[in-house]
Amino acid sequence: MRTARDGVIGFLLVVGSAAVALAGQGGARGLTSGAAIYRAGCAGCHGPDGKGAPDTTVGFDKPDTFPDFTDCASTTPELDVDWKATIRYGGRGRGFSRIMPAFVELLTDVQIDAVIAHLRTLCSDRSWPRGELNLPRPLTTEKAFPEDETVVTTTVGARRAPDVSHQIAYEHRLGARHQLEVSIPVASLHDETGKPARGVGDVGIGMKRVLVASAQSIVSAQVEIVVPTGNHDKGLGSGTTAFEAFAAYGQILPAHLFLQAQVGTAQPTSRRTAPRAIFGRAALGGSIRQEAGVGRMWSPMLELITDRDLEDGARTSVDVMPQFQVTLNRRQHIRAGLGLQVPVANTGQRSKQVVFYLLWDWFDGGLLQGWR
């Protein structure tokens, strides 16, 4: 059985071999081909084909997060900037295993970009949308990118006896272009006398499919059935089954900006208890990364929210919501969002609302992983 000391010695030999190989070809700066740099500095651990070198040759026990670069499901969700941080600063750059060495002193940014471009060729299935299209999540606009994550969103009304609602959304990616979503609302509401009503609302089950994805944009569609599990008499549910459908769009803009939009409709099976409705959402934002991509990412956004019931005398409700999302840990798979929803049209009895969420991208690890 390989001892811990043997693993450390083997790891140092592999890293040392990579450094010698780079230096032996006229120095690291003498290599320009991504494939050549990969063969010299990466193949010793990751294998010539990107599937990982055999355990008998790497000289150390591989961590559970050891990648297979040919596995599109594992590599396409990752952003180039995250790979770059890991190559520059080693496993600690993104809260992964410290076995991954840092190449910041051996490779230039141009060379690292070349290596990443080579790694991208190892996934041969182009139906998988790139991770760059997984834009920061707005507070209400649904994203077009299929994900593996859990999000808990809380809304607090600004009344004397504030209404508080929570929505737990579980999203599970199915293959390259599909996503299953289950949403469970839980609310604490108050009637005109201030009497509270607490309980589970109407549960939704939806399926998303990516229709079109390019390097800069993505379009998806989702259909959902909302089951009347909430108590209608207490205002916790609609009292009828409803079908919802929407289209979602994401666009990468210059200067680290992005645009996301969503349009859809809700169609209840009984119009006596709930009206048909249409809705639209749009969010414009940008991302600021600290410490060359290793530190926190801040994403301020401005969201426009519109809703209208399709019945006589109905008015269109319009809200604006300034907000931001921030990554909380080094791996950046735990994030938080915070915003203030302000009615600007059809205000009526609608008040301002504070909205915030906690997001866990469980594809990238557990809740307690990647913090240091």
Secondary structure as UniProt FT lines:
FT   HELIX           4..24
FT   TURN            25..26
FT   HELIX           28..30
FT   HELIX           34..41
FT   HELIX           43..46
FT   TURN            48..49
FT   HELIX           55..58
FT   TURN            64..65
FT   TURN            69..70
FT   HELIX           72..75
FT   TURN            76..77
FT   HELIX           80..89
FT   HELIX           91..94
FT   TURN            98..99
FT   TURN            104..106
FT   HELIX           109..120
FT   TURN            121..122
FT   TURN            126..127
FT   HELIX           131..133
FT   STRAND          149..157
FT   STRAND          164..174
FT   TURN            175..177
FT   STRAND          178..190
FT   TURN            192..193
FT   STRAND          196..200
FT   STRAND          203..213
FT   STRAND          217..227
FT   HELIX           232..234
FT   STRAND          242..253
FT   TURN            254..256
FT   STRAND          257..268
FT   TURN            271..273
FT   STRAND          277..286
FT   STRAND          288..289
FT   HELIX           291..293
FT   STRAND          297..309
FT   TURN            312..313
FT   STRAND          317..327
FT   TURN            330..331
FT   STRAND          334..345
FT   TURN            348..349
FT   STRAND          353..360
FT   HELIX           362..364
FT   TURN            367..368
//
